[in-house]
Amino acid sequence: MKEQLKELLKQAQITLSESQIEQQLALVGLLDKWNKAYNLTSVRNPKDMLTRHIMDSLAVRQYIQGQRFIDVGTGPGLPGLPLAIAEPDKEFVLLDSLGKRIRFIRQVCHELKLTNVTPVQVRVEDYQDEKKFDGVISRAFASLNDMLSWCEHLPSDKGRFYALKGLYPQEELDELSANYKTESIEQINVPGIDASRHIVIISKRS
């Protein structure tokens, strides 16, 4: 699997150190192991996890700007955990309301010695953080308007929302609140995934 991951990273022009590659593989191993008991993801095959979870998460790395991020509705830590492994100098809060997912993330942080991840079990609208975030990330979490209304208290003044979508979300963009502006919409090519992927980058209007 290591050679497969290295080839996928090469195709995506993503650079990771040898130890970071080992950590990504260890994350897949833990996800596979826990998934059998806790049903954390519908993806059952570890090789598919490489593309649909690890690569799909890392594909957004080039777009996120800043030091402090929150991954809302993170599920089993996606895209937060792969990004935290790839960016050890950045800080990630991984938020989900389901206990089994947060327990899994805590175990991953313990076993992989990740010190830049804070797992939090709470509903996003109830979560408060005085320091605020440079980026609010969500992957298949909610519609754009729901994401913005539930998470509006999380970014700093210059913070951005990064919504990971499949198909180009024209309908959601048309319904976007006037309080926000779409900075860019990028099509993402994920090696090994033959499906449409987009990232929508949104900021608050000042």
C-alpha positions in Angstrom: 0.0 0.0 0.0 2.9 2.3 0.6 3.9 2.2 -3.1 0.3 2.9 -4.1 0.2 5.9 -1.8 3.5 7.2 -3.0 2.3 7.0 -6.6 -1.0 8.8 -5.8 0.9 11.6 -4.0 3.2 11.9 -7.0 0.3 12.2 -9.4 -1.3 14.8 -7.2 2.1 16.7 -6.8 1.8 16.5 -3.0 5.0 16.2 -1.1 5.1 14.3 2.3 8.1 13.1 4.3 8.6 9.4 4.7 7.4 9.6 8.3 4.2 11.4 7.2 3.6 8.7 4.6 3.9 6.1 7.4 1.4 8.1 9.5 -1.1 8.3 6.7 -0.9 4.5 6.3 -1.2 4.0 10.0 -4.3 6.2 10.0 -5.8 3.9 7.3 -4.9 0.8 9.4 -6.7 2.3 12.4 -9.7 3.3 10.4 -10.0 -0.2 9.0 -9.6 -1.8 12.4 -12.1 0.5 14.2 -14.5 0.5 11.3 -15.2 -3.2 11.8 -16.6 -2.5 15.3 -17.9 1.0 15.1 -19.0 1.5 11.4 -17.2 4.9 11.0 -17.2 4.9 7.2 -19.0 3.1 4.4 -15.7 2.6 2.7 -14.6 -1.0 3.7 -11.5 -1.6 1.6 -8.2 0.0 2.9 -7.0 0.6 -0.7 -10.2 2.6 -1.3 -9.6 4.5 1.9 -6.3 5.6 0.5 -8.0 7.4 -2.4 -11.5 8.3 -1.0 -10.3 9.4 2.4 -6.6 10.2 2.4 -6.1 11.6 -1.1 -9.5 13.3 -1.1 -8.6 15.1 2.1 -5.0 16.0 1.1 -6.3 17.5 -2.3 -7.5 20.6 -0.4 -4.2 21.2 1.3 -3.0 23.8 -1.3 -6.1 26.0 -0.8 -6.2 26.4 2.9 -4.5 29.5 4.3 -3.6 30.4 7.8 -2.5 28.6 11.0 -5.7 27.6 12.8 -8.5 25.5 11.4 -11.7 23.8 12.5 -13.1 20.8 10.7 -16.8 20.8 11.4 -18.7 17.5 11.2 -15.4 15.8 10.9 -16.8 12.2 11.1 -13.8 9.9 11.6 -11.4 12.9 11.3 -11.8 13.7 7.6 -10.2 15.8 6.1 -8.8 17.0 9.5 -6.5 14.1 10.3 -4.7 13.7 7.0 -4.3 17.5 6.8 -2.9 17.6 10.4 -0.4 14.9 9.5 0.7 16.8 6.4 0.8 20.2 8.2 2.3 19.6 11.7 2.9 23.3 12.2 -0.8 24.2 11.8 -3.5 23.7 14.5 -6.7 21.7 13.9 -9.8 21.4 16.0 -11.9 18.4 14.9 -15.5 18.7 15.9 -18.3 16.1 15.8 -21.3 15.4 17.9 -20.9 11.6 17.9 -18.9 10.1 20.7 -17.5 7.1 18.8 -16.0 9.3 16.2 -14.3 11.5 18.7 -13.0 8.5 20.6 -11.5 7.2 17.4 -9.8 10.5 16.7 -8.4 10.6 20.2 -7.0 7.1 19.7 -5.4 8.1 16.4 -3.8 11.2 18.0 -2.5 9.0 20.8 -1.0 6.3 18.6 0.4 8.6 15.9 1.6 11.2 18.5 -0.3 14.1 16.8 0.1 17.1 19.0 -1.6 19.6 16.7 -5.1 18.1 16.9 -7.9 18.9 19.4 -10.9 16.5 19.2 -14.2 18.1 20.5 -17.5 16.4 20.9 -20.2 19.0 20.6 -22.8 20.3 18.2 -21.2 23.0 16.0 -23.7 25.7 17.0 -22.9 25.2 20.7 -19.1 25.4 20.3 -17.4 28.6 21.3 -13.7 29.5 20.9 -12.4 32.9 21.8 -9.3 32.6 19.6 -11.3 32.1 16.4 -10.1 30.3 13.2 -8.4 31.2 10.0 -10.4 28.5 8.2 -13.6 26.6 8.8 -13.5 23.4 6.8 -16.4 21.1 6.0 -16.6 18.0 3.9 -20.1 16.8 2.9 -21.4 18.4 6.1 -24.4 20.5 5.0 -25.6 22.9 2.4 -23.6 26.1 2.0 -26.2 28.3 3.7 -26.6 25.8 6.6 -22.8 25.6 7.0 -22.5 29.4 7.1 -25.4 30.0 9.5 -24.2 27.2 11.9 -20.6 28.2 11.8 -20.7 32.0 11.4 -19.3 32.5 14.9 -16.2 30.5 14.3 -13.9 32.3 11.8 -11.8 35.4 12.6 -12.5 38.7 10.8 -10.3 37.6 7.9 -11.2 33.9 8.2 -12.6 31.8 5.4 -15.0 29.0 4.9 -13.8 26.0 2.9 -16.7 23.8 1.7 -15.7 20.5 0.0 -18.3 19.5 -2.5 -18.8 16.9 -5.2 -20.6 18.3 -8.2 -20.5 22.1 -8.8 -23.1 23.3 -6.3 -24.8 25.9 -8.5 -28.2 25.8 -6.7 -26.5 26.3 -3.3 -24.5 29.2 -4.7 -27.6 30.8 -6.0 -29.2 30.7 -2.6 -26.1 32.1 -0.8 -26.8 34.8 1.9 -25.9 38.3 0.8 -23.7 38.5 4.0 -21.1 36.3 2.3 -19.1 36.4 -0.9 -17.7 33.5 -2.9 -14.0 34.1 -3.3 -13.3 31.2 -5.6 -14.6 27.8 -6.7 -11.9 25.3 -7.7 -12.3 22.0 -9.4 -10.1 19.4 -7.6 -8.6 16.4 -9.4 -8.1 13.6 -7.0 -5.9 10.7 -8.4 -7.8 7.4 -8.2 -11.2 9.1 -7.9 -13.3 9.2 -11.0 -15.9 11.7 -9.7 -16.4 15.5 -9.6 -14.8 17.3 -6.7 -14.9 21.1 -5.9 -13.8 23.4 -3.1 -15.9 26.5 -2.5 -14.0 29.3 -0.6 -16.2 31.9 1.0 -15.6 34.9 3.2 -17.8 37.3 5.2 -18.6 40.6 3.7 -17.1 43.4 5.8 
